[in-house]
Amino acid sequence: MDPYGIKTLDELKEFLHRAMQLEHATIPPYLTALYSIKPGVNRDAAQVLRVIVVEEMLDLTIAANILNAIGGTPDLTRPDFAVNYPASLPDGETDFKVSIQAFSREALATFLKIERPARRPEHLAGMGLIQRKNSPHITALGSDPRHEDLHFYSIGEFYSAIADGIKYLEAEARRAGTTIFIGDKFRQITSEYYYSGGGELFPVTDLKSALEAIELIMEQGEGDGGGIYDDDEHELAHYYRFDELVKGRYYRKGDQPDHPTGPHLQVDWEGAYAIKPNLKVAEISKGSELREAATDFNTCYGEFLELLTRAYNGQPSLLLEAVPIMFEFRNIIVELIRNPLPGHPGKYSSPTYEIPHSAKQAAVTGQAEVIA
């Protein structure tokens, strides 16, 4: 077996926590880019971002289903869950930074890296994880939770490690006459609790459904088997939706990756407010309405993570509120983004996604009450 393979149930639970963290970490950048777009322009780009945000929430929920299936406890209020931007994701033998920034060519280049289908080149085949050090202040989303200096080559490789761990542990359990799928089935989130055209939410209860769930997450991001669509062949994978915006042309049935032949797509690369990337509350003037708005948003976002934690821990109907709440953030985000940032000529404010400690503590308390 791979010396760095997942060998215990606790290790698998931690990997799945990291999977939830990874899926969530894409939502703030996509949501901010969406609401940085100026009114009346880039409607197609806004629709692409809106759909992908909803599907990232779907992927987050699928990861929570897998964790619940093996008796884990999804907790989006853990101090390490909401990342500090810029965060780090694997980019082959190096990594790249994911930032909170305006809709732009640079942002789209990052989004393509997040979703890209990455395969190891021949000279790295079978060579294990990539070793490199990251700053202790940067969240490394593609690292091995047991060895923070060891990184997977890609997000797809990270999920493959989870799939291999599930298969190994379930085979070990079956040899002992048991199973790793001991979770409460009533915690499973199904499609009745989530509205989205981007994929079906199904209960994870055994090896087959767990592997299908992982496959769905991977296909939504990078496509099915090297193609541009997911396995149902009716939804473009996220990578190719972003690629349409970069190339200024739609994909259509029969197109090959990187070669869209559909109608032209108009993108105004100047049609967004130039927010200061990775803004922090401490950079906004004390006592100002702008700082108060940024702080209020962070409190609201902490409450949103608390709501998701409760939904994943026995109150699945709460998830019906989650997506509408996420888009209700628009008013606060727009209030921030359309205000010039004092001391930074030509730059605008933005949400900072710094979750206050008090909000996290309240969420943990609320979760404990649900579990009890």
Secondary structure, 3 states (H helix, E strand, C coil): CCCCCCCCHHHHHHHHHHHHHHHHHCHHHHHHHHHHECCCCCHHHHHHHHHHHHHHHHHHHHHHHHHHHCCCCCCCCCCCCCCCCCEEEEECCEEEEECCCCCCHHHHHHHHHHHCCCCCCHHHCCCCCEECCCCCCCCECCEECCEEEEECCCHHHHHHHHHHHHHHHHHHHHHCCCCCCCCCHHHCCCHHHCCCCCCCCCCCCCHHHHHHHHHHHHHHHHCCCCCCECCCCCCECHHHHHHHHHHCECCCCCCECCECCCCECCCCCCCECCECCCCCHHHCCCCCHHHHHHHHHHHHHHHHHHHHHHHHCCCHHHHHHHHHHHHHCHHHHHHHHCCECCCCCCCECCCCCCCCHHHHHHHHHHHHHHHC
